[in-house]
Amino acid sequence: MKKILLIFILLLLIGCGKKEKKKIVERKFAFGTMIDMVVYSENSAKAKKAMDLAFEEIERIDDKFNTHKEDSLIYKLNHNPGKYFQLDNEGLYLFSGVKKTYNLSKTKYDITITPLMKVWGFFDESDKIKIPKKDQLEQAIVTVDYSNLEVIGDKIRLKTSKNEIDTGSFLKGYAIHRAKIILAENGMKHGFISAISSIETLNTKPEGESWKVGLQNPEDPAKIYHIVGIDDKSMGVSGDYQIYVEIDGKKYHHLIDRDTGYPVRDRKMVVVIGENGFFTDMYSTAFFSMPIEDVIDYVNNIDDLEVMIVKADMSEIYSDGFKKYIVK
């Protein structure tokens, strides 16, 4: 009886010694959007230090590669056509992934899309944007040309000034994936990072639950369309409701078909779930303009990659394993 009582007391003491994991939330601005980070940890000071390091990594990548940062590699490439610049291992990795996605999409995904973005007024802050004329579109289409980007060994350049690189379709996803790695390297077990259209999760919540992500309804972004549960996964979302210009009362979104010059009209949202935010971010853009059959065929033959496509009529097409992530 004494032995049983002693064991009970020891178990009680062990239970009392466990610290409750606290929820720590931080928010910072980068890549033109708010980035939210959530970590559960028994040690708030250690968690905040890890989160600071993760945000520093995001800021480092933003400064190093963002199209719009004047000291970034991409800004220098865009403003010095013909000049070679050095690529380090990180740069080689990024441009290797971009080329892979370009080839996968059969040229539909092209990071030299800037001329078409400009002609549609996405960088015009005036209120006098008009629908591009046929000759303007034709000229812009011709200048969207990935072959103008040349990588030889560890050197990179834009051959001419006819187009510019835009990093908006991949860099944010890469940055928050790197932030997730930093959290893990600094002892964090449970984390969530949201950059609106790019999501990263580190393991599950402390109680073993998946992280819940509410997808916006493309027809009414103020409402939730689906709730998706993911753990230790990345998610990329592209939608016709996210970024757009309004011309004569009609919205024209930023996901432009580089062959027609017009925003893609046969789908409203693409959601990609995978292992690496760099690729899920890129794929959500690439899959938006690729033939749907090609997308589903590719995804169904790749491990740990799933996709949902919401068509213009709001019907849905899924890869084989996507539905298991939808929370009933």
Residue pairs with C-beta under 8 A, 6 or more apart in sequence:
19 42
19 43
20 42
21 40
21 41
21 42
21 190
21 206
22 40
22 41
22 42
22 44
22 47
23 38
23 39
23 40
24 38
24 39
24 40
24 41
24 44
24 47
24 48
24 51
25 36
25 37
25 38
26 36
26 37
26 48
26 51
26 55
27 34
27 35
27 36
27 37
28 34
28 35
28 37
28 55
28 58
29 35
30 55
30 58
30 59
30 62
30 175
30 195
31 58
31 62
31 66
31 171
31 172
31 175
31 195
32 68
33 172
33 195
33 196
34 196
35 55
35 58
35 176
35 193
35 194
35 195
36 192
36 193
36 194
37 51
37 54
37 55
37 179
37 191
37 192
37 193
37 194
38 191
38 192
38 193
39 47
39 50
39 51
39 183
39 188
39 190
39 191
39 192
40 189
40 190
40 191
40 205
40 206
41 47
41 50
41 188
41 189
41 190
46 186
46 187
47 188
49 186
50 182
50 183
50 186
50 187
50 188
51 183
53 182
53 186
54 179
54 180
54 182
54 183
54 186
54 193
55 179
57 175
57 178
57 179
57 182
58 175
58 176
58 178
58 179
61 171
61 174
61 175
61 178
62 69
62 171
62 175
63 69
63 71
63 72
64 72
64 73
64 90
65 72
65 73
65 74
65 91
65 94
65 167
65 171
66 72
66 74
66 75
66 167
66 171
67 74
67 75
67 78
67 164
67 165
67 166
67 167
67 168
68 75
69 75
73 85
73 87
73 91
74 165
74 167
76 85
77 85
77 156
77 157
77 158
77 165
78 158
78 164
78 165
81 157
81 158
81 159
81 160
81 161
82 157
82 158
82 159
82 160
83 157
84 152
84 155
84 156
84 157
85 155
85 156
85 157
86 154
86 155
87 95
87 151
87 154
87 155
87 156
88 154
91 156
92 154
94 170
94 171
94 174
94 278
95 151
95 156
97 170
97 278
97 279
97 282
98 111
98 170
98 282
99 151
101 109
101 170
101 279
101 282
101 283
101 286
102 109
102 110
102 111
102 146
104 286
104 298
105 286
105 289
105 290
106 290
106 294
107 146
107 258
108 257
108 258
108 259
108 286
108 289
108 290
109 169
109 282
109 285
109 286
109 289
109 290
110 144
110 145
110 146
110 258
111 146
111 149
111 165
111 166
111 167
111 169
111 170
112 143
112 144
112 145
112 146
112 148
112 149
112 163
112 164
112 165
112 166
113 144
113 166
113 256
113 258
114 144
114 163
114 164
114 165
114 166
115 139
115 140
115 143
115 144
115 162
115 163
115 164
116 137
116 140
116 141
116 144
116 256
116 258
116 261
117 123
117 166
117 254
117 256
118 124
118 140
119 132
119 136
119 137
119 139
119 140
119 261
120 129
120 132
120 245
120 252
120 254
120 256
120 263
121 129
121 130
121 245
121 247
122 243
122 245
122 254
124 245
129 245
129 246
129 247
130 247
131 247
131 248
131 252
132 140
132 261
137 261
137 262
138 261
140 261
141 258
141 259
141 260
141 261
143 162
143 163
144 163
144 258
145 162
145 163
148 158
148 159
148 160
148 162
148 163
149 156
149 157
149 158
149 159
149 165
150 156
150 157
150 158
150 159
158 164
158 165
169 281
169 282
169 285
170 278
170 281
170 282
170 285
172 195
172 197
172 198
172 281
173 195
173 198
173 234
173 236
173 277
173 278
173 279
173 280
173 281
173 282
174 277
174 278
174 281
175 195
176 193
176 195
176 198
176 199
176 200
176 277
177 200
177 234
177 276
177 277
177 278
179 193
179 200
180 191
180 193
180 200
180 201
180 202
180 277
183 191
183 202
184 191
184 202
188 202
189 202
189 203
189 206
190 202
190 203
190 204
190 205
190 206
191 200
191 201
191 202
191 203
192 199
192 200
192 201
192 202
192 211
193 199
193 200
193 201
194 213
196 242
197 236
197 237
197 238
197 239
197 242
197 281
197 284
198 234
198 235
198 236
198 237
198 277
198 280
198 281
199 213
199 230
199 234
199 235
199 236
199 237
199 277
200 234
200 235
200 277
201 211
201 230
201 231
201 232
201 233
201 234
202 232
203 231
203 232
204 210
204 211
204 231
204 232
205 211
205 231
209 229
210 229
210 230
210 231
210 327
211 229
211 230
211 231
212 227
212 228
212 229
212 327
213 227
213 228
213 229
213 230
213 235
214 224
214 225
214 226
214 227
214 228
215 224
215 225
215 226
215 227
215 228
215 237
215 269
215 271
216 222
216 223
216 224
216 225
216 239
216 241
217 223
217 224
217 225
218 225
218 239
218 240
218 241
218 268
218 269
218 310
218 314
219 241
219 268
219 314
221 241
225 269
225 310
226 326
226 327
227 326
227 327
228 235
228 271
228 273
228 325
228 326
228 327
229 325
229 326
229 327
230 273
230 325
233 273
233 274
233 275
234 273
234 274
234 275
234 276
234 277
234 279
234 280
235 271
235 272
235 273
235 274
235 277
235 280
236 271
236 272
236 274
236 277
236 280
236 281
236 282
236 283
236 284
236 285
237 269
237 270
237 271
237 272
237 284
238 255
238 269
238 270
238 284
238 285
238 287
238 288
239 253
239 268
239 269
239 270
240 251
240 253
240 255
240 263
240 264
240 267
240 268
240 269
241 253
241 268
241 269
242 253
242 254
243 253
243 254
244 251
244 252
244 253
244 254
245 251
245 252
246 252
252 263
253 263
253 264
254 263
255 263
255 264
255 285
255 288
255 289
256 262
256 263
256 264
256 289
257 263
257 264
257 289
258 289
264 288
264 289
265 312
266 311
266 312
267 288
267 292
267 309
267 310
267 311
267 312
268 310
268 311
268 312
268 314
269 308
269 309
269 310
270 284
270 287
270 288
270 307
270 308
270 309
270 310
271 284
271 307
271 308
271 322
272 280
272 283
272 284
272 287
272 305
272 306
272 307
273 280
273 305
273 306
273 307
273 322
273 325
274 280
274 283
274 304
274 305
274 306
275 304
275 305
283 305
283 307
287 295
287 307
287 309
292 309
292 311
292 317
295 307
295 309
296 307
296 309
296 317
296 319
299 305
299 306
299 307
299 319
300 319
300 320
305 319
306 318
306 319
306 320
306 321
306 322
306 325
307 318
307 319
307 322
308 316
308 317
308 318
308 319
308 322
309 316
309 317
309 318
310 316
311 317
